[in-house]
């Protein structure tokens, strides 16, 4: 395979326009109409691939892996073998290590235009890469399935050794437009009645805690800013997706509403968890068109396996066996309400 260069591809169905780069399968922009038909780009990001390559704002828009989120102390044991991962966010390993899936160039394996445009990316992660066991073949396909809906299908096959796999799509969304300020006035509903509480290093303790009566309760629609001051820097927590309706085998995970533009995002998925993150560490990042992104300027809805599941026997397993297939689907349904 020729060494591919990072470039930006477009999916356009006449209503929405999405730009994605083969560097990390990263969504660099997604433009949608508001209630008056005005288009705005609702994804935080950059105009070219260079800032992504240089990690000006790590993980913006990318698919992260081999294992998303934190692995405690960068260590786990599998089939009696101890594995050590890069501790790139001390004291833990975060989002796949020093050079995770977000910063590698994927191969473009398919690219279709037309009314249901799609693009498929492939990556082969070799045995021992970033400390993980076994060869892994990964594919990710983005499809505009209808005028206002985008689907992402992620698959991975372990070729020769059991390995943990948990991919996450790490886009920072702002339905008012990427340059419209903070998301504290937007309302969110999360179909999760429990969270996995974390220790001082943001690693789950293993406990599964009901959200009822806590600032983490989004079981009914509520403004992001309503009780954010009660949770330290902001939300950065894994929700247990346990109380949503289903559609095509996918669970309703979250609904986000922007009052000013009336844009709505409904997210459906098949994973057990979703990290809800309110851009707590984003600070003065210069993005598209010179927009400056500050704290809480976007929100992430990272559907995933539970963080540190590989070290928590009571969490759903993220280990796949040789020949087994990991399958993770996300459906982003946009609308005006």
Secondary structure, DSSP 8 states (H G I E B T S, - for coil): -------EEEEE-SS-EEEEETBTTEEEEEEEE-TTS-EEE-B---SSSHHHHTTTTTTTT-EE-SB-SEEGGGEEEETTEEEE---SBTTBEETTSTT-GGGSB-EEEEEE-STT-EEEEEEEE-TTGGG--S-EEEEEEEEEEETTEEEEEEEEEE-SS-EE-B-EE---B-TT-TTS--STTSEEEES-SEE--B-TTS-B-S--EE-TTSTT--SS-EETTSSGGGSTTS-EEEEE--S--EETTEEEEEEEE-TTT-EEEEEEE-SSEEEEE--TT--SEE-GGG-EE-TTS-BEEEEES-TTGGG-TTS---EE-TT-EEEEEEEEEEEE-
